[in-house]
Amino acid sequence: MIKRSDFPKDFLFGTATAAYQIEGAAKEDGKGPSIWDVFSHTPGKTFNGDTGDIACDHYHRFKEDVAIMKEIGLNAYRFSISWPRVMQDGKNINQKGIDFYNRLVDELLENDIIPFITLYHWDLPYALYEKGGWLNDDIAMYFRAYATLMFNELGDRVKHWITLNEPWCSSFLGYFTGEHAPGHQNLQEALIAAHNLLRSHGHAVQAFREEVRDGKIGLTNVVTKVEPGDSRPESFFVASLVDKVINAWFHDPVIFGKYPEEAVKNYVEMGLNVPDNDFDIISTPIDFFGVNYYTRTLVVFDETNPMKFSYVSGDLPKTEMGWEIYPQGLFDMLIYLKERYRLPLYITENGMAGPDKVENGKVIDDYRIEYLEKHFEKALEAINAGVNLKGYFIWSLLDNFEWAYGYSKRFGIVYVDYNTQKRILKKSAQWLKEFLRS
Ligand SMILES: OC[C@@H]1[C@@H](O)[C@H](O)[C@@H](O)c2[nH]c(CCc3ccccc3)c[n+]21
């Protein structure tokens, strides 16, 4: 049984959330609409028509939520800023929105919790989407202005920043599969959006070096252990391509100043244009990578698909998301990232959706305790194998708005009764509290 004391003394244990998933107050105090406000209000886009209008009402209940983190004994908290809350049209400053984040940061610091801020966790101001959003090259300048504003407002107290959360999701789910806002289905657009996300990242890093000299800034990507779902050589080939798109497309340009060639070649052969400008800006040096790990991804050759592959479901035990529980993949991906990029790492998301039910006022989520324990063990194994892993943020503190799945998936270590907004610490939160004292 691993103990907290097995980890380095200065290792951070925290939880992670995102603005649109927990804040609510979707139109309060001058907040403008994001693409997720519009997408979730579009019939058919989210489970049950769920929206982030109220969510966990964190905008009003943040002190209670910080107190819960303190009670558990967490020493860090990763959250995102809602861009349209602080610049409702992507340009004009909304002081009331900024004041909320000032109050939140002060509350965290008063409780000895280190804030990690994600500047963009998918809630683009709708006004900027109407100007082309991530397809408009000018977006990088808007993002730089937004980032500069937040560095100036909070950079005196917040020393850990993440520019983007999972640009792969923003671009490929938002512009190719259409599962996420803004719901486009165009692979060429996805490549353009991906490139403008990376350009925006680079501009924000440049601004950071000017505004917050003593801070650390990084980029959070999803990583997943991609494996062939059968033994055909073609499946190994497509698995290698998918691996490069998910696990290298948004890392390589930031470190090497170029996209992975095999994947570029594949897109060019499909007749697509792969943007190739501004790699000098994109590769402005960063201080760490954030790693969002949940599961592995199995792919097989499938010529009926224009991409020549399809995802298949493996036979390991799965979470409520249908994702296999595969802790070994966390170790493998941490080693991969260390050996390819040689940067400090934070696990900025890891956790599971479970069949959480309240019985006699309690939520007995032993499955989540086992999931976390097994992934903690693999993280420790990676540290002992020489990975410079500096922290671990559990997804998530609270049950929250799970994008297209609405409120049907519960990832929190704290249960949220959405009818009453009552918070109930699950057994996993109690287990974590003990672990952090072990
Ligand atoms: O689905 C749980 C969380 C979301 O609530 C977060 O907002 C988002 O950052 C986030 N990303 C992932 C990874 C999704 C994924 C898994 C496997 C392969 C590709 C993407 C899981 N999650």
PDBQT file of the ligand as one rigid body, heavy atoms in Angstrom, charges set to zero:
ROOT
HETATM    1  O1  LIG A 501     -13.861  13.477 -19.495  1.00  0.00    +0.000 OA
HETATM    2  C1  LIG A 501     -13.294  13.891 -18.287  1.00  0.00    +0.000 C 
HETATM    3  C2  LIG A 501     -12.397  15.103 -18.513  1.00  0.00    +0.000 C 
HETATM    4  C3  LIG A 501     -13.172  16.365 -18.907  1.00  0.00    +0.000 C 
HETATM    5  O2  LIG A 501     -14.204  16.639 -17.976  1.00  0.00    +0.000 OA
HETATM    6  C4  LIG A 501     -12.152  17.525 -18.951  1.00  0.00    +0.000 C 
HETATM    7  O3  LIG A 501     -12.779  18.787 -19.145  1.00  0.00    +0.000 OA
HETATM    8  C5  LIG A 501     -11.172  17.307 -20.099  1.00  0.00    +0.000 C 
HETATM    9  O4  LIG A 501      -9.966  18.036 -19.878  1.00  0.00    +0.000 OA
HETATM   10  C6  LIG A 501     -10.869  15.837 -20.288  1.00  0.00    +0.000 A 
HETATM   11  N1  LIG A 501     -10.049  15.294 -21.193  1.00  0.00    +0.000 N 
HETATM   12  C7  LIG A 501     -10.134  13.956 -21.077  1.00  0.00    +0.000 A 
HETATM   13  C8  LIG A 501      -9.393  12.977 -21.958  1.00  0.00    +0.000 C 
HETATM   14  C9  LIG A 501     -10.373  12.503 -23.051  1.00  0.00    +0.000 C 
HETATM   15  C10 LIG A 501      -9.675  11.549 -23.957  1.00  0.00    +0.000 A 
HETATM   16  C11 LIG A 501      -9.474  10.243 -23.531  1.00  0.00    +0.000 A 
HETATM   17  C12 LIG A 501      -8.828   9.350 -24.377  1.00  0.00    +0.000 A 
HETATM   18  C13 LIG A 501      -8.395   9.762 -25.640  1.00  0.00    +0.000 A 
HETATM   19  C14 LIG A 501      -8.608  11.098 -26.044  1.00  0.00    +0.000 A 
HETATM   20  C15 LIG A 501      -9.246  11.991 -25.208  1.00  0.00    +0.000 A 
HETATM   21  C16 LIG A 501     -11.000  13.665 -20.066  1.00  0.00    +0.000 A 
HETATM   22  N2  LIG A 501     -11.430  14.828 -19.590  1.00  0.00    +0.000 N 
ENDROOT
TORSDOF 0
